[in-house]
Structure formats: structure tokens, C-alpha cells
Amino acid sequence: MSEDRKLCRQRTLKNAILIRNDEKISLRCTLKNTSEYGALVMLESVVPVPHEFELLIEADQLIASCKIVWRNGKMIGARAFSGWKQFAPNRKPLNDKTVYERYVV
């Protein structure tokens, strides 16, 4: 079986947060692999996910606006519209949550 990817994916295992601020959604997830313009996202359970969202990799301080390309149970193939960008959070504690500029996680 061959894959028709334009960009090579790099195997990774990083914690991330799937964010959709207008719907007040934030889901913890794991990235299984990434490329410059996409990622394989593993959710903790099968839950509804908006078609478009932002994906934040806290450890690397990277963020990307993404859309779902495919989904199979807890796994999502996500395409990053304009690639990964550096993210400089304005971290302020808000009760037991963290505020990332306009995001509450």
C-alpha cells in the first residue's frame, strides 16, 4: 500500500490541545505524526469535533489553524491551512485554567 502524500510525515508523540474558541471547545489530544501542513491527531475518546479548529502544541509553542481531512473513530487527519506558527502565550492563571491570549484551556 502506498501513500500519496506531498510532504513526509515525521513520527512524533506530543500532547496538544484542539481549540475552537467560538464554540468554547478545548480537547486534550496526542499528535502521532506531523508534517509542515498536517498532523495525525489521536483523541482520548470518540467525541464530536468541529470541522475547523486550531491545534496548539504547548511544549513547542506552535499553533496551526486546521481542518479535518478524514476521521476514523478517535483518529483525525488534520490539514494545517498555513503551516505551524510560533505561539507566544500570555499565560495567566484563571482559576484552575490557563489563558492563552484569547483561549481558555
PDB file as gemmi writes it, atoms N, CA and C in Angstrom:
CRYST1    1.000    1.000    1.000  90.00  90.00  90.00 P 1                      
ATOM      1  N   MET A   1       0.838  -1.170   0.000  1.00  0.00           N  
ATOM      2  CA  MET A   1       0.000   0.000   0.000  1.00  0.00           C  
ATOM      3  C   MET A   1       0.888   1.241   0.000  1.00  0.00           C  
ATOM      4  N   SER A   2       0.686   2.127  -0.931  1.00  0.00           N  
ATOM      5  CA  SER A   2       1.494   3.341  -0.993  1.00  0.00           C  
ATOM      6  C   SER A   2       0.648   4.548  -0.601  1.00  0.00           C  
ATOM      7  N   GLU A   3       1.326   5.566  -0.094  1.00  0.00           N  
ATOM      8  CA  GLU A   3       0.653   6.792   0.288  1.00  0.00           C  
ATOM      9  C   GLU A   3       0.996   7.881  -0.714  1.00  0.00           C  
ATOM     10  N   ASP A   4       0.033   8.717  -1.020  1.00  0.00           N  
ATOM     11  CA  ASP A   4       0.235   9.791  -1.987  1.00  0.00           C  
ATOM     12  C   ASP A   4       0.394  11.133  -1.283  1.00  0.00           C  
ATOM     13  N   ARG A   5       1.229  11.189  -0.263  1.00  0.00           N  
ATOM     14  CA  ARG A   5       1.454  12.429   0.461  1.00  0.00           C  
ATOM     15  C   ARG A   5       2.448  13.300  -0.288  1.00  0.00           C  
ATOM     16  N   LYS A   6       2.195  14.606  -0.276  1.00  0.00           N  
ATOM     17  CA  LYS A   6       3.131  15.547  -0.883  1.00  0.00           C  
ATOM     18  C   LYS A   6       4.298  15.824   0.057  1.00  0.00           C  
ATOM     19  N   LEU A   7       4.025  15.802   1.364  1.00  0.00           N  
ATOM     20  CA  LEU A   7       5.059  16.075   2.362  1.00  0.00           C  
ATOM     21  C   LEU A   7       5.224  14.866   3.267  1.00  0.00           C  
ATOM     22  N   CYS A   8       6.448  14.591   3.635  1.00  0.00           N  
ATOM     23  CA  CYS A   8       6.767  13.477   4.511  1.00  0.00           C  
ATOM     24  C   CYS A   8       6.311  13.778   5.931  1.00  0.00           C  
ATOM     25  N   ARG A   9       5.701  12.803   6.566  1.00  0.00           N  
ATOM     26  CA  ARG A   9       5.286  12.961   7.958  1.00  0.00           C  
ATOM     27  C   ARG A   9       6.388  12.474   8.877  1.00  0.00           C  
ATOM     28  N   GLN A  10       6.576  13.176   9.979  1.00  0.00           N  
ATOM     29  CA  GLN A  10       7.575  12.808  10.968  1.00  0.00           C  
ATOM     30  C   GLN A  10       6.845  12.205  12.166  1.00  0.00           C  
ATOM     31  N   ARG A  11       7.260  11.000  12.546  1.00  0.00           N  
ATOM     32  CA  ARG A  11       6.641  10.348  13.691  1.00  0.00           C  
ATOM     33  C   ARG A  11       6.933  11.155  14.942  1.00  0.00           C  
ATOM     34  N   THR A  12       5.899  11.371  15.743  1.00  0.00           N  
ATOM     35  CA  THR A  12       6.049  12.153  16.967  1.00  0.00           C  
ATOM     36  C   THR A  12       5.052  11.638  17.990  1.00  0.00           C  
ATOM     37  N   LEU A  13       5.215  12.014  19.194  1.00  0.00           N  
ATOM     38  CA  LEU A  13       4.267  11.676  20.254  1.00  0.00           C  
ATOM     39  C   LEU A  13       4.239  12.867  21.199  1.00  0.00           C  
ATOM     40  N   LYS A  14       3.382  13.848  20.865  1.00  0.00           N  
ATOM     41  CA  LYS A  14       3.336  15.088  21.636  1.00  0.00           C  
ATOM     42  C   LYS A  14       1.911  15.385  22.073  1.00  0.00           C  
ATOM     43  N   ASN A  15       1.789  15.921  23.273  1.00  0.00           N  
ATOM     44  CA  ASN A  15       0.489  16.360  23.758  1.00  0.00           C  
ATOM     45  C   ASN A  15       0.126  17.665  23.067  1.00  0.00           C  
ATOM     46  N   ALA A  16      -1.159  17.819  22.774  1.00  0.00           N  
ATOM     47  CA  ALA A  16      -1.643  19.027  22.114  1.00  0.00           C  
ATOM     48  C   ALA A  16      -3.045  19.336  22.624  1.00  0.00           C  
ATOM     49  N   ILE A  17      -3.536  20.497  22.222  1.00  0.00           N  
ATOM     50  CA  ILE A  17      -4.891  20.907  22.580  1.00  0.00           C  
ATOM     51  C   ILE A  17      -5.601  21.330  21.302  1.00  0.00           C  
ATOM     52  N   LEU A  18      -6.760  20.744  21.069  1.00  0.00           N  
ATOM     53  CA  LEU A  18      -7.610  21.108  19.949  1.00  0.00           C  
ATOM     54  C   LEU A  18      -8.555  22.191  20.477  1.00  0.00           C  
ATOM     55  N   ILE A  19      -8.557  23.359  19.824  1.00  0.00           N  
ATOM     56  CA  ILE A  19      -9.296  24.518  20.333  1.00  0.00           C  
ATOM     57  C   ILE A  19     -10.267  25.048  19.282  1.00  0.00           C  
ATOM     58  N   ARG A  20     -11.469  25.361  19.713  1.00  0.00           N  
ATOM     59  CA  ARG A  20     -12.434  26.093  18.889  1.00  0.00           C  
ATOM     60  C   ARG A  20     -13.069  27.105  19.817  1.00  0.00           C  
ATOM     61  N   ASN A  21     -12.535  28.321  19.833  1.00  0.00           N  
ATOM     62  CA  ASN A  21     -12.900  29.312  20.838  1.00  0.00           C  
ATOM     63  C   ASN A  21     -14.332  29.809  20.707  1.00  0.00           C  
ATOM     64  N   ASP A  22     -14.837  29.970  19.482  1.00  0.00           N  
ATOM     65  CA  ASP A  22     -16.195  30.496  19.338  1.00  0.00           C  
ATOM     66  C   ASP A  22     -17.242  29.528  19.868  1.00  0.00           C  
ATOM     67  N   GLU A  23     -16.901  28.237  19.932  1.00  0.00           N  
ATOM     68  CA  GLU A  23     -17.819  27.250  20.494  1.00  0.00           C  
ATOM     69  C   GLU A  23     -17.376  26.825  21.894  1.00  0.00           C  
ATOM     70  N   LYS A  24     -16.336  27.487  22.417  1.00  0.00           N  
ATOM     71  CA  LYS A  24     -15.788  27.205  23.750  1.00  0.00           C  
ATOM     72  C   LYS A  24     -15.424  25.733  23.917  1.00  0.00           C  
ATOM     73  N   ILE A  25     -14.727  25.198  22.910  1.00  0.00           N  
ATOM     74  CA  ILE A  25     -14.295  23.802  22.936  1.00  0.00           C  
ATOM     75  C   ILE A  25     -12.792  23.752  23.106  1.00  0.00           C  
ATOM     76  N   SER A  26     -12.313  22.918  24.007  1.00  0.00           N  
ATOM     77  CA  SER A  26     -10.891  22.613  24.086  1.00  0.00           C  
ATOM     78  C   SER A  26     -10.762  21.150  24.501  1.00  0.00           C  
ATOM     79  N   LEU A  27     -10.055  20.386  23.674  1.00  0.00           N  
ATOM     80  CA  LEU A  27      -9.895  18.956  23.911  1.00  0.00           C  
ATOM     81  C   LEU A  27      -8.417  18.610  23.961  1.00  0.00           C  
ATOM     82  N   ARG A  28      -8.016  17.891  24.979  1.00  0.00           N  
ATOM     83  CA  ARG A  28      -6.647  17.381  25.035  1.00  0.00           C  
ATOM     84  C   ARG A  28      -6.541  16.235  24.039  1.00  0.00           C  
ATOM     85  N   CYS A  29      -5.406  16.158  23.362  1.00  0.00           N  
ATOM     86  CA  CYS A  29      -5.189  15.111  22.374  1.00  0.00           C  
ATOM     87  C   CYS A  29      -3.699  14.819  22.268  1.00  0.00           C  
ATOM     88  N   THR A  30      -3.349  13.839  21.451  1.00  0.00           N  
ATOM     89  CA  THR A  30      -1.955  13.463  21.211  1.00  0.00           C  
ATOM     90  C   THR A  30      -1.697  13.492  19.720  1.00  0.00           C  
ATOM     91  N   LEU A  31      -0.566  14.058  19.321  1.00  0.00           N  
ATOM     92  CA  LEU A  31      -0.163  14.036  17.921  1.00  0.00           C  
ATOM     93  C   LEU A  31       0.702  12.802  17.704  1.00  0.00           C  
ATOM     94  N   LYS A  32       0.307  11.963  16.759  1.00  0.00           N  
ATOM     95  CA  LYS A  32       1.061  10.742  16.464  1.00  0.00           C  
ATOM     96  C   LYS A  32       2.130  10.994  15.407  1.00  0.00           C  
ATOM     97  N   ASN A  33       1.827  11.880  14.448  1.00  0.00           N  
ATOM     98  CA  ASN A  33       2.825  12.304  13.479  1.00  0.00           C  
ATOM     99  C   ASN A  33       2.450  13.682  12.961  1.00  0.00           C  
ATOM    100  N   THR A  34       3.456  14.388  12.422  1.00  0.00           N  
ATOM    101  CA  THR A  34       3.224  15.736  11.914  1.00  0.00           C  
ATOM    102  C   THR A  34       4.007  15.952  10.626  1.00  0.00           C  
ATOM    103  N   SER A  35       3.564  16.923   9.869  1.00  0.00           N  
ATOM    104  CA  SER A  35       4.321  17.414   8.716  1.00  0.00           C  
ATOM    105  C   SER A  35       4.189  18.932   8.759  1.00  0.00           C  
ATOM    106  N   GLU A  36       4.763  19.589   7.794  1.00  0.00           N  
ATOM    107  CA  GLU A  36       4.686  21.045   7.765  1.00  0.00           C  
ATOM    108  C   GLU A  36       3.235  21.518   7.668  1.00  0.00           C  
ATOM    109  N   TYR A  37       2.386  20.747   7.001  1.00  0.00           N  
ATOM    110  CA  TYR A  37       0.999  21.159   6.787  1.00  0.00           C  
ATOM    111  C   TYR A  37      -0.031  20.140   7.252  1.00  0.00           C  
ATOM    112  N   GLY A  38       0.277  19.372   8.298  1.00  0.00           N  
ATOM    113  CA  GLY A  38      -0.729  18.443   8.781  1.00  0.00           C  
ATOM    114  C   GLY A  38      -0.292  17.664   9.993  1.00  0.00           C  
ATOM    115  N   ALA A  39      -1.234  16.861  10.503  1.00  0.00           N  
ATOM    116  CA  ALA A  39      -0.952  16.057  11.691  1.00  0.00           C  
ATOM    117  C   ALA A  39      -1.958  14.920  11.785  1.00  0.00           C  
ATOM    118  N   LEU A  40      -1.529  13.856  12.436  1.00  0.00           N  
ATOM    119  CA  LEU A  40      -2.429  12.774  12.812  1.00  0.00           C  
ATOM    120  C   LEU A  40      -2.741  12.983  14.288  1.00  0.00           C  
ATOM    121  N   VAL A  41      -4.006  13.272  14.582  1.00  0.00           N  
ATOM    122  CA  VAL A  41      -4.451  13.610  15.928  1.00  0.00           C  
ATOM    123  C   VAL A  41      -5.183  12.416  16.527  1.00  0.00           C  
ATOM    124  N   MET A  42      -4.804  12.050  17.762  1.00  0.00           N  
ATOM    125  CA  MET A  42      -5.477  10.972  18.476  1.00  0.00           C  
ATOM    126  C   MET A  42      -6.206  11.589  19.668  1.00  0.00           C  
ATOM    127  N   LEU A  43      -7.536  11.479  19.656  1.00  0.00           N  
ATOM    128  CA  LEU A  43      -8.351  11.989  20.755  1.00  0.00           C  
ATOM    129  C   LEU A  43      -8.418  10.952  21.870  1.00  0.00           C  
ATOM    130  N   GLU A  44      -8.784  11.389  23.078  1.00  0.00           N  
ATOM    131  CA  GLU A  44      -8.898  10.464  24.202  1.00  0.00           C  
ATOM    132  C   GLU A  44     -10.140   9.590  24.090  1.00  0.00           C  
ATOM    133  N   SER A  45     -11.181  10.087  23.419  1.00  0.00           N  
ATOM    134  CA  SER A  45     -12.396   9.302  23.201  1.00  0.00           C  
ATOM    135  C   SER A  45     -13.072   9.799  21.932  1.00  0.00           C  
ATOM    136  N   VAL A  46     -14.072   9.072  21.486  1.00  0.00           N  
ATOM    137  CA  VAL A  46     -14.814   9.483  20.296  1.00  0.00           C  
ATOM    138  C   VAL A  46     -15.793  10.573  20.709  1.00  0.00           C  
ATOM    139  N   VAL A  47     -15.494  11.800  20.278  1.00  0.00           N  
ATOM    140  CA  VAL A  47     -16.331  12.954  20.601  1.00  0.00           C  
ATOM    141  C   VAL A  47     -16.529  13.787  19.344  1.00  0.00           C  
ATOM    142  N   PRO A  48     -17.610  14.561  19.277  1.00  0.00           N  
ATOM    143  CA  PRO A  48     -17.791  15.454  18.135  1.00  0.00           C  
ATOM    144  C   PRO A  48     -16.689  16.513  18.108  1.00  0.00           C  
ATOM    145  N   VAL A  49     -16.174  16.775  16.922  1.00  0.00           N  
ATOM    146  CA  VAL A  49     -15.125  17.771  16.734  1.00  0.00           C  
ATOM    147  C   VAL A  49     -15.553  18.685  15.587  1.00  0.00           C  
ATOM    148  N   PRO A  50     -15.424  20.002  15.749  1.00  0.00           N  
ATOM    149  CA  PRO A  50     -15.766  20.908  14.651  1.00  0.00           C  
ATOM    150  C   PRO A  50     -14.887  20.648  13.431  1.00  0.00           C  
ATOM    151  N   HIS A  51     -15.404  20.936  12.256  1.00  0.00           N  
ATOM    152  CA  HIS A  51     -14.655  20.712  11.015  1.00  0.00           C  
ATOM    153  C   HIS A  51     -13.384  21.553  10.956  1.00  0.00           C  
ATOM    154  N   GLU A  52     -13.430  22.770  11.493  1.00  0.00           N  
ATOM    155  CA  GLU A  52     -12.255  23.642  11.547  1.00  0.00           C  
ATOM    156  C   GLU A  52     -11.938  23.965  13.002  1.00  0.00           C  
ATOM    157  N   PHE A  53     -10.647  24.008  13.331  1.00  0.00           N  
ATOM    158  CA  PHE A  53     -10.207  24.230  14.699  1.00  0.00           C  
ATOM    159  C   PHE A  53      -8.761  24.687  14.691  1.00  0.00           C  
ATOM    160  N   GLU A  54      -8.238  25.024  15.856  1.00  0.00           N  
ATOM    161  CA  GLU A  54      -6.817  25.343  15.998  1.00  0.00           C  
ATOM    162  C   GLU A  54      -6.182  24.256  16.851  1.00  0.00           C  
ATOM    163  N   LEU A  55      -4.956  23.925  16.514  1.00  0.00           N  
ATOM    164  CA  LEU A  55      -4.222  22.881  17.207  1.00  0.00           C  
ATOM    165  C   LEU A  55      -3.000  23.515  17.845  1.00  0.00           C  
ATOM    166  N   LEU A  56      -2.873  23.387  19.165  1.00  0.00           N  
ATOM    167  CA  LEU A  56      -1.800  24.008  19.921  1.00  0.00           C  
ATOM    168  C   LEU A  56      -0.895  22.928  20.505  1.00  0.00           C  
ATOM    169  N   ILE A  57       0.402  22.993  20.170  1.00  0.00           N  
ATOM    170  CA  ILE A  57       1.397  22.110  20.768  1.00  0.00           C  
ATOM    171  C   ILE A  57       2.099  22.929  21.840  1.00  0.00           C  
ATOM    172  N   GLU A  58       1.707  22.724  23.095  1.00  0.00           N  
ATOM    173  CA  GLU A  58       2.218  23.546  24.188  1.00  0.00           C  
ATOM    174  C   GLU A  58       3.735  23.446  24.334  1.00  0.00           C  
ATOM    175  N   ALA A  59       4.288  22.245  24.295  1.00  0.00           N  
ATOM    176  CA  ALA A  59       5.723  22.045  24.538  1.00  0.00           C  
ATOM    177  C   ALA A  59       6.592  22.791  23.532  1.00  0.00           C  
ATOM    178  N   ASP A  60       6.155  22.859  22.269  1.00  0.00           N  
ATOM    179  CA  ASP A  60       6.924  23.524  21.214  1.00  0.00           C  
ATOM    180  C   ASP A  60       6.473  24.953  20.967  1.00  0.00           C  
ATOM    181  N   GLN A  61       5.379  25.370  21.635  1.00  0.00           N  
ATOM    182  CA  GLN A  61       4.798  26.697  21.430  1.00  0.00           C  
ATOM    183  C   GLN A  61       4.473  26.932  19.958  1.00  0.00           C  
ATOM    184  N   LEU A  62       3.808  25.948  19.337  1.00  0.00           N  
ATOM    185  CA  LEU A  62       3.381  26.043  17.950  1.00  0.00           C  
ATOM    186  C   LEU A  62       1.872  25.938  17.875  1.00  0.00           C  
ATOM    187  N   ILE A  63       1.283  26.656  16.910  1.00  0.00           N  
ATOM    188  CA  ILE A  63      -0.159  26.613  16.706  1.00  0.00           C  
ATOM    189  C   ILE A  63      -0.447  26.617  15.213  1.00  0.00           C  
ATOM    190  N   ALA A  64      -1.537  25.954  14.825  1.00  0.00           N  
ATOM    191  CA  ALA A  64      -1.933  25.928  13.417  1.00  0.00           C  
ATOM    192  C   ALA A  64      -3.451  25.917  13.318  1.00  0.00           C  
ATOM    193  N   SER A  65      -3.983  26.641  12.346  1.00  0.00           N  
ATOM    194  CA  SER A  65      -5.407  26.570  12.025  1.00  0.00           C  
ATOM    195  C   SER A  65      -5.584  25.356  11.125  1.00  0.00           C  
ATOM    196  N   CYS A  66      -6.485  24.460  11.508  1.00  0.00           N  
ATOM    197  CA  CYS A  66      -6.614  23.172  10.815  1.00  0.00           C  
ATOM    198  C   CYS A  66      -8.048  22.884  10.402  1.00  0.00           C  
ATOM    199  N   LYS A  67      -8.173  21.913   9.517  1.00  0.00           N  
ATOM    200  CA  LYS A  67      -9.482  21.358   9.186  1.00  0.00           C  
ATOM    201  C   LYS A  67      -9.345  19.841   9.119  1.00  0.00           C  
ATOM    202  N   ILE A  68     -10.450  19.163   9.346  1.00  0.00           N  
ATOM    203  CA  ILE A  68     -10.449  17.703   9.288  1.00  0.00           C  
ATOM    204  C   ILE A  68     -10.440  17.261   7.835  1.00  0.00           C  
ATOM    205  N   VAL A  69      -9.501  16.380   7.494  1.00  0.00           N  
ATOM    206  CA  VAL A  69      -9.438  15.809   6.156  1.00  0.00           C  
ATOM    207  C   VAL A  69     -10.106  14.435   6.167  1.00  0.00           C  
ATOM    208  N   TRP A  70      -9.878  13.683   7.230  1.00  0.00           N  
ATOM    209  CA  TRP A  70     -10.530  12.395   7.418  1.00  0.00           C  
ATOM    210  C   TRP A  70     -10.647  12.105   8.902  1.00  0.00           C  
ATOM    211  N   ARG A  71     -11.525  11.156   9.231  1.00  0.00           N  
ATOM    212  CA  ARG A  71     -11.711  10.755  10.628  1.00  0.00           C  
ATOM    213  C   ARG A  71     -12.053   9.279  10.679  1.00  0.00           C  
ATOM    214  N   ASN A  72     -11.468   8.595  11.662  1.00  0.00           N  
ATOM    215  CA  ASN A  72     -11.749   7.184  11.890  1.00  0.00           C  
ATOM    216  C   ASN A  72     -11.745   6.964  13.401  1.00  0.00           C  
ATOM    217  N   GLY A  73     -12.921   6.988  14.012  1.00  0.00           N  
ATOM    218  CA  GLY A  73     -13.019   6.825  15.459  1.00  0.00           C  
ATOM    219  C   GLY A  73     -12.338   7.955  16.204  1.00  0.00           C  
ATOM    220  N   LYS A  74     -11.309   7.603  17.002  1.00  0.00           N  
ATOM    221  CA  LYS A  74     -10.583   8.600  17.798  1.00  0.00           C  
ATOM    222  C   LYS A  74      -9.458   9.272  17.012  1.00  0.00           C  
ATOM    223  N   MET A  75      -9.196   8.838  15.782  1.00  0.00           N  
ATOM    224  CA  MET A  75      -8.096   9.413  14.987  1.00  0.00           C  
ATOM    225  C   MET A  75      -8.640  10.407  13.965  1.00  0.00           C  
ATOM    226  N   ILE A  76      -7.915  11.530  13.835  1.00  0.00           N  
ATOM    227  CA  ILE A  76      -8.281  12.580  12.879  1.00  0.00           C  
ATOM    228  C   ILE A  76      -7.061  12.940  12.049  1.00  0.00           C  
ATOM    229  N   GLY A  77      -7.233  12.983  10.753  1.00  0.00           N  
ATOM    230  CA  GLY A  77      -6.214  13.527   9.861  1.00  0.00           C  
ATOM    231  C   GLY A  77      -6.515  14.997   9.679  1.00  0.00           C  
ATOM    232  N   ALA A  78      -5.597  15.871  10.113  1.00  0.00           N  
ATOM    233  CA  ALA A  78      -5.829  17.316  10.063  1.00  0.00           C  
ATOM    234  C   ALA A  78      -4.872  17.976   9.089  1.00  0.00           C  
ATOM    235  N   ARG A  79      -5.372  18.919   8.312  1.00  0.00           N  
ATOM    236  CA  ARG A  79      -4.540  19.723   7.414  1.00  0.00           C  
ATOM    237  C   ARG A  79      -4.431  21.124   7.995  1.00  0.00           C  
ATOM    238  N   ALA A  80      -3.198  21.597   8.134  1.00  0.00           N  
ATOM    239  CA  ALA A  80      -2.943  22.954   8.637  1.00  0.00           C  
ATOM    240  C   ALA A  80      -2.983  23.910   7.452  1.00  0.00           C  
ATOM    241  N   PHE A  81      -3.873  24.903   7.494  1.00  0.00           N  
ATOM    242  CA  PHE A  81      -4.056  25.833   6.377  1.00  0.00           C  
ATOM    243  C   PHE A  81      -2.768  26.518   5.949  1.00  0.00           C  
ATOM    244  N   SER A  82      -2.068  27.111   6.897  1.00  0.00           N  
ATOM    245  CA  SER A  82      -0.874  27.886   6.539  1.00  0.00           C  
ATOM    246  C   SER A  82       0.351  27.434   7.317  1.00  0.00           C  
ATOM    247  N   GLY A  83       0.375  26.195   7.712  1.00  0.00           N  
ATOM    248  CA  GLY A  83       1.526  25.665   8.423  1.00  0.00           C  
ATOM    249  C   GLY A  83       1.522  26.042   9.899  1.00  0.00           C  
ATOM    250  N   TRP A  84       2.544  25.594  10.597  1.00  0.00           N  
ATOM    251  CA  TRP A  84       2.688  25.838  12.027  1.00  0.00           C  
ATOM    252  C   TRP A  84       3.349  27.189  12.263  1.00  0.00           C  
ATOM    253  N   LYS A  85       2.849  27.916  13.247  1.00  0.00           N  
ATOM    254  CA  LYS A  85       3.394  29.233  13.579  1.00  0.00           C  
ATOM    255  C   LYS A  85       3.804  29.244  15.048  1.00  0.00           C  
ATOM    256  N   GLN A  86       4.818  30.055  15.360  1.00  0.00           N  
ATOM    257  CA  GLN A  86       5.220  30.235  16.759  1.00  0.00           C  
ATOM    258  C   GLN A  86       4.073  30.878  17.516  1.00  0.00           C  
ATOM    259  N   PHE A  87       3.900  30.464  18.729  1.00  0.00           N  
ATOM    260  CA  PHE A  87       2.815  30.954  19.566  1.00  0.00           C  
ATOM    261  C   PHE A  87       3.405  31.464  20.865  1.00  0.00           C  
ATOM    262  N   ALA A  88       3.258  32.741  21.121  1.00  0.00           N  
ATOM    263  CA  ALA A  88       3.774  33.343  22.356  1.00  0.00           C  
ATOM    264  C   ALA A  88       2.601  33.545  23.298  1.00  0.00           C  
ATOM    265  N   PRO A  89       2.383  32.608  24.209  1.00  0.00           N  
ATOM    266  CA  PRO A  89       1.206  32.720  25.069  1.00  0.00           C  
ATOM    267  C   PRO A  89       1.330  33.820  26.105  1.00  0.00           C  
ATOM    268  N   ASN A  90       0.210  34.371  26.415  1.00  0.00           N  
ATOM    269  CA  ASN A  90       0.100  35.318  27.513  1.00  0.00           C  
ATOM    270  C   ASN A  90      -0.511  34.505  28.645  1.00  0.00           C  
ATOM    271  N   ARG A  91       0.308  33.714  29.313  1.00  0.00           N  
ATOM    272  CA  ARG A  91      -0.199  32.770  30.300  1.00  0.00           C  
ATOM    273  C   ARG A  91      -0.572  33.478  31.597  1.00  0.00           C  
ATOM    274  N   LYS A  92      -1.833  33.403  31.945  1.00  0.00           N  
ATOM    275  CA  LYS A  92      -2.325  33.943  33.197  1.00  0.00           C  
ATOM    276  C   LYS A  92      -3.231  32.888  33.808  1.00  0.00           C  
ATOM    277  N   PRO A  93      -3.064  32.595  35.096  1.00  0.00           N  
ATOM    278  CA  PRO A  93      -3.976  31.632  35.706  1.00  0.00           C  
ATOM    279  C   PRO A  93      -5.385  32.207  35.791  1.00  0.00           C  
ATOM    280  N   LEU A  94      -6.360  31.416  35.460  1.00  0.00           N  
ATOM    281  CA  LEU A  94      -7.761  31.802  35.563  1.00  0.00           C  
ATOM    282  C   LEU A  94      -8.439  30.657  36.308  1.00  0.00           C  
ATOM    283  N   ASN A  95      -8.550  30.815  37.623  1.00  0.00           N  
ATOM    284  CA  ASN A  95      -8.995  29.720  38.484  1.00  0.00           C  
ATOM    285  C   ASN A  95      -8.071  28.542  38.262  1.00  0.00           C  
ATOM    286  N   ASP A  96      -8.572  27.419  37.773  1.00  0.00           N  
ATOM    287  CA  ASP A  96      -7.726  26.247  37.543  1.00  0.00           C  
ATOM    288  C   ASP A  96      -7.404  26.075  36.060  1.00  0.00           C  
ATOM    289  N   LYS A  97      -7.634  27.105  35.262  1.00  0.00           N  
ATOM    290  CA  LYS A  97      -7.409  27.015  33.817  1.00  0.00           C  
ATOM    291  C   LYS A  97      -6.259  27.920  33.410  1.00  0.00           C  
ATOM    292  N   THR A  98      -5.748  27.720  32.217  1.00  0.00           N  
ATOM    293  CA  THR A  98      -4.684  28.552  31.674  1.00  0.00           C  
ATOM    294  C   THR A  98      -5.262  29.395  30.551  1.00  0.00           C  
ATOM    295  N   VAL A  99      -4.896  30.653  30.498  1.00  0.00           N  
ATOM    296  CA  VAL A  99      -5.357  31.541  29.435  1.00  0.00           C  
ATOM    297  C   VAL A  99      -4.230  31.731  28.432  1.00  0.00           C  
ATOM    298  N   TYR A 100      -4.477  31.433  27.175  1.00  0.00           N  
ATOM    299  CA  TYR A 100      -3.540  31.686  26.094  1.00  0.00           C  
ATOM    300  C   TYR A 100      -4.149  32.789  25.251  1.00  0.00           C  
ATOM    301  N   GLU A 101      -3.734  34.017  25.529  1.00  0.00           N  
ATOM    302  CA  GLU A 101      -4.308  35.194  24.860  1.00  0.00           C  
ATOM    303  C   GLU A 101      -5.814  35.054  24.814  1.00  0.00           C  
ATOM    304  N   ARG A 102      -6.395  34.664  23.679  1.00  0.00           N  
ATOM    305  CA  ARG A 102      -7.858  34.600  23.612  1.00  0.00           C  
ATOM    306  C   ARG A 102      -8.413  33.212  23.912  1.00  0.00           C  
ATOM    307  N   TYR A 103      -7.565  32.282  24.271  1.00  0.00           N  
ATOM    308  CA  TYR A 103      -8.013  30.923  24.524  1.00  0.00           C  
ATOM    309  C   TYR A 103      -8.024  30.598  26.002  1.00  0.00           C  
ATOM    310  N   VAL A 104      -9.038  29.939  26.456  1.00  0.00           N  
ATOM    311  CA  VAL A 104      -9.079  29.416  27.821  1.00  0.00           C  
ATOM    312  C   VAL A 104      -9.037  27.909  27.702  1.00  0.00           C  
ATOM    313  N   VAL A 105      -8.024  27.311  28.306  1.00  0.00           N  
ATOM    314  CA  VAL A 105      -7.849  25.863  28.216  1.00  0.00           C  
ATOM    315  C   VAL A 105      -7.851  25.275  29.603  1.00  0.00           C  
TER     316      VAL A 105                                                      
END                                                                             
